[in-house]
Amino acid sequence: MARYGTYVIDDLVHMTEPTVAVRVLDELRRCRVALDDDELAHRLGVSPRQTINQVCRRLARAGRLHRYVGSAGKIVNDLRRGDDLVPSTATGADRARDVVGPLGDGGLPAAGDSREQRHAERIMLDLLSERLNVVLEPRQIPLEDRIRVEVDGADDELTVLVEAWAHQGPLKAAQKHKVLADVLKLLHLAATLPGAPRLILCLCDPEAAHHFTSARSWAAHALRNFAIEIAVVELPADVKAAVLTAQQRQYR
């Protein structure tokens, strides 16, 4: 770890970036509200915006800030923790759902709560972004007839489209169908958008990916024929453990 001013900056931040990282932390501490990458780039006068995105993702992995989807649907950066991470404009029900996930009987997290998986999928996108050297963010892509399609990750030019799914271990039949629905979404977008975007299914466990990679299944054969790439990224141990805990709760 290297120290700059009063901050400890993760070694993963490039040597040209510590000053930007310190300025990001200073600005978030000063304004006391969550800011997205565009807002930070504008406030700090940093160009290109990708510099802010890369710095904030590294700071998030180092535990210096939190990144989550804000009320406007964009990823925001926040120094706060716990309940303070929920935007102040949210209703009481929204605050409860965003902090602990969907509630079941007695106010406990519902068996189908996927908060841990959503957090893991954000990390998966960050890891894949570094592997591909692109910035992948959740997108809403407009189609004809006022239809908007949400994709887990895409670059600004929509040359890379990604669906991510955080799951550990072998898949049940319904889970295989869920992944194939994501694949259908990618194929539909590829057929609708100009150009030929790169289509990637991002998973975090080789055992979960087996059905779509090396298994003798029609699904694996179809993905190869349609040139759907399978990218498997390794989650940090604590995030992997949280996903496993969530899966056990969901199967109870």
GINOR-V794028 format. One record per helix or strand of 3 or more residues. SS is the DSSP state (alpha for helix, beta for strand). FROM is the first residue (numbers start at 0). LEN is the number of residues. Records with the same first field share a line. If there is no record, write none. Layout:
# GINOR-V794028
SS->FROM-LEN, FROM-LEN
This chain:
# GINOR-V794028
beta->1-3, 6-3, 65-4, 74-4, 136-6, 147-7, 159-6, 197-6, 228-4
alpha->17-14, 36-8, 48-13, 81-4, 91-9, 104-3, 114-18, 143-3, 172-20, 205-8, 217-8, 236-14
